[in-house]
Structure formats: C-alpha cells, structure tokens
Amino acid sequence: MRSELDHLVVAARTLEEGVRWVESRLGVAPRPGGQHLTMGTHNALLKLGPRVYLEVIAIDPTLPAPARPRWFALDEAAMRARLADSPALIHWVVRCDELDAALLPESGEVLALARGPYRWRITVPPDGSLPWEGMIPTLIEWVPGEGGVARHPCEALPDAGCELRGLSVSHPAADLGTAGLVATLRRLRLAGPVDLVNGPAGLAARIATPRGECVLD
C-alpha cells in the first residue's frame, strides 16, 4: 500500500467567491469543475502538478439538499461562520492505491461516486465532519470507469504555471506517541511534500505561481 497527496480543499460560501479568493492569492483562477449530486456541492479546479490539484468547493444552490450531511463540514455552523469571514484552505485529500487497506479509525464510511468520466471511492464520516479539525486527510481512490481506465482530473486540466512546493499540517496533538497525528499518518505510508508540526490546527500550502511563491492558508 502507498499513498500520496492528491488535492487541497478550499471551501467558500459560494463558488464564485472561492474562485476570486484563489485568484487574488495566486494570480490564477481555477477552472469550472462540475456538480456533486450526492453532496449538493460544486467545484472549480486548479492544477498544481502532474497528479495534484486544488479544489474550490461550495454548496450548489441549484441542487436539492442531500439526504445526508454534506462533506467537508459544509453544513456545520462553525464552518459557515468561518467561511462568512473568508474562503479558506480547510482540508487535504490523500490518494491511495488500496483504499480499504489504508482506512483510519477517523475515516468514516467509503462512498462510491462519479462525475463525468471520473469514478472514485472516498471516505466521508456519516456526520460530514472533519476529524482533527481537518488535519486528518480524507482518503480517495480513483477507480476505472469507461474502457477500464481510472481517470484523474489533472489529465484534463491545463498547466497554469502553478506547482505545489509543500504542505504544512499543524495540530496541537501532532506528536503524541501512538495517539498523535504523526503516528496516524505514518500508517498511510504517505509520500509527497507534507510536513507535520505541533501548533495551532491549520494548513499552509506553499505554491509556486507565475507571480512567485505564495502561501495559501
């Protein structure tokens, strides 16, 4: 089993607001993605490397409310209050080649979803929450669709001159022996530019852009 950083999640009150926020920080606007009918959300995407991207996600007002809580804590009052101030980098998603073997106690259930040519399995807690304030990653496995090929969004995204240089994951319980974030993530055999540190819960992504290196948090 192996895993690596797949994408970053920026949440916003509206998709338009999130896209403007990313463009103001990086100088490049994410491209329209699509709708997630099961979750009542929609997104926009920005390529950050051969197989890593940034996702802006928001509740889609044109879709009916889902039968279950939305992912990424978008239905929670605390998240809504946070996004009322500004869009934010709230979460990260790790790609696994053997999702079932990689499951963590905090992962929740595994959902099989699809959008256009993409098919994936993803972990979502039943209440839609973000364990460890979003510092424990969601796990995803891209699976074969039409033609027996597993498609990845980066294959269709243009190179916008942006590249992820590093992701800092901070939490007060980052290093607490077998109960800490370091030990939890070690079980994923995580590859990629991810640093785990003790401190206030939060994410900070260093991204090379056409205007120079920027930090997104």
C-alpha positions in Angstrom: 0.0 0.0 0.0 1.1 3.5 -0.7 -0.5 6.9 -0.6 0.3 10.5 -1.7 -1.2 13.9 -1.7 -4.0 14.2 -4.2 -5.6 17.5 -3.7 -6.1 20.5 -1.4 -9.6 21.7 -0.5 -10.6 25.4 -0.3 -14.1 26.0 0.9 -16.2 29.1 0.3 -19.7 30.4 0.8 -20.2 30.5 -2.9 -18.1 29.0 -5.7 -17.6 32.4 -7.3 -16.3 33.9 -4.1 -13.9 31.0 -3.7 -12.5 31.3 -7.2 -12.0 35.1 -6.8 -10.2 34.4 -3.5 -7.8 31.9 -5.0 -7.1 34.2 -8.0 -6.4 37.1 -5.7 -3.8 35.0 -3.8 -2.2 33.0 -6.6 -2.9 35.2 -9.7 -4.5 32.3 -11.5 -8.2 31.4 -11.5 -9.4 27.8 -11.0 -11.4 26.4 -13.9 -15.1 25.2 -13.5 -15.3 21.6 -12.5 -18.8 20.2 -12.0 -21.5 19.2 -9.6 -21.6 16.5 -6.9 -25.3 15.5 -6.9 -24.9 13.2 -3.8 -23.5 16.1 -1.8 -25.3 19.1 -3.2 -22.0 20.8 -4.0 -20.0 22.0 -7.0 -16.3 22.9 -7.6 -13.6 24.5 -9.6 -10.1 23.1 -10.1 -6.5 24.3 -10.5 -3.6 22.0 -11.5 -0.7 22.1 -9.1 1.4 19.3 -10.5 1.2 16.1 -12.6 -1.3 14.5 -10.2 -2.1 17.1 -7.6 -4.6 19.9 -7.7 -6.5 22.5 -5.8 -10.3 22.2 -5.4 -12.6 25.1 -4.6 -15.8 23.7 -3.2 -19.1 25.3 -2.2 -22.8 24.4 -1.7 -24.5 24.5 -5.0 -27.8 26.5 -4.6 -29.2 25.0 -7.8 -29.2 21.4 -6.3 -31.6 20.0 -3.8 -30.3 19.4 -0.3 -28.8 16.0 0.0 -30.3 13.2 2.1 -27.1 13.2 4.3 -24.8 15.8 5.8 -22.5 17.4 3.2 -18.9 16.5 3.2 -16.1 18.8 4.5 -18.3 20.1 7.3 -20.1 22.4 5.0 -23.4 22.1 6.9 -21.8 22.8 10.3 -22.5 26.2 11.9 -18.8 26.7 12.8 -17.7 26.1 9.2 -20.4 28.5 7.9 -19.3 31.2 10.4 -15.6 30.7 9.3 -16.4 31.0 5.6 -18.5 34.1 6.3 -15.2 35.8 7.0 -13.3 34.5 4.0 -12.8 31.3 1.9 -10.1 29.2 3.4 -7.8 26.2 2.9 -9.7 23.7 5.2 -8.6 20.2 4.3 -6.4 17.9 2.2 -7.1 14.6 0.4 -4.7 11.7 0.1 -4.8 9.3 -2.9 -4.4 5.6 -2.0 -3.8 2.6 -4.3 -5.5 0.3 -1.8 -8.2 2.4 0.0 -9.6 -0.4 2.1 -6.1 -1.2 3.5 -5.5 2.4 4.2 -8.6 3.2 6.2 -8.1 5.0 9.5 -10.4 4.9 12.6 -11.4 8.5 11.7 -12.1 7.9 8.1 -15.8 7.1 8.3 -17.6 5.3 5.5 -16.5 4.7 2.0 -18.7 6.2 -0.8 -18.5 5.3 -4.5 -19.1 8.4 -6.5 -18.9 9.6 -10.2 -18.9 12.8 -12.2 -18.5 12.8 -15.9 -15.6 10.4 -16.9 -14.3 10.2 -13.3 -15.1 7.4 -10.8 -13.8 7.4 -7.3 -14.1 5.9 -3.8 -13.8 8.4 -1.0 -14.0 8.4 2.8 -16.7 10.6 4.4 -17.7 10.5 8.1 -21.5 9.9 8.4 -22.0 13.3 10.0 -19.9 15.1 7.3 -17.4 16.3 9.9 -13.6 16.9 9.5 -11.8 14.8 12.1 -9.0 16.5 14.0 -10.2 19.9 12.6 -9.5 18.8 9.1 -5.9 17.8 9.7 -6.6 14.0 9.3 -6.9 13.7 5.5 -9.8 12.3 3.5 -8.8 9.2 1.6 -9.6 8.8 -2.1 -9.0 6.0 -4.7 -9.6 6.8 -8.4 -11.1 3.7 -9.9 -11.6 2.5 -13.5 -14.6 3.8 -15.5 -15.4 3.5 -19.2 -12.8 1.5 -21.0 -11.4 0.1 -17.8 -9.3 3.2 -17.2 -9.0 5.2 -14.0 -9.1 8.8 -14.9 -7.7 11.6 -12.8 -8.8 15.3 -13.0 -5.2 16.5 -13.6 -5.3 14.8 -17.0 -7.8 17.3 -18.3 -6.5 20.4 -16.5 -4.2 22.9 -18.3 -0.8 23.8 -16.9 -1.5 27.2 -15.3 2.1 27.7 -14.1 1.4 26.7 -10.5 3.2 24.0 -8.6 2.7 22.7 -5.0 6.1 23.1 -3.2 4.9 21.9 0.2 2.1 21.5 2.6 2.4 22.1 6.3 -0.1 20.3 8.6 -0.2 21.7 12.1 -2.0 20.4 15.2 -1.5 20.6 18.9 -1.5 16.8 19.0 0.8 16.3 16.1 3.3 14.2 18.0 1.7 12.3 20.9 3.1 8.8 20.5 0.8 6.3 19.1 -2.2 8.7 19.5 -0.6 11.6 17.6 -1.1 12.8 14.1 2.4 11.7 13.1 1.8 8.1 14.1 -1.7 8.2 12.4 -0.3 9.4 9.1 2.7 7.0 9.3 0.3 4.2 8.8 -0.6 5.6 5.4 3.0 5.5 4.2 2.4 8.9 2.9 4.7 10.2 0.1 5.0 13.8 -1.0 5.9 17.3 0.2 3.9 17.2 3.6 5.4 18.4 6.9 3.7 17.7 10.2 4.3 20.2 13.1 3.0 20.9 16.6 1.0 24.1 16.8 -2.5 25.5 16.3 -4.6 23.4 13.9 -4.2 24.6 10.4 -2.9 24.0 6.9 -0.5 26.1 4.9 0.4 25.3 1.3 3.5 26.8 -0.5 2.7 27.2 -4.1 4.9 28.4 -6.9 2.9 30.7 -9.2 3.6 33.0 -12.2 4.0 35.8 -9.7 6.4 33.9 -7.4 5.9 31.6 -4.4 2.7 32.2 -2.4 1.3 30.7 0.8 -2.3 29.6 0.8 -4.0 29.0 4.2 
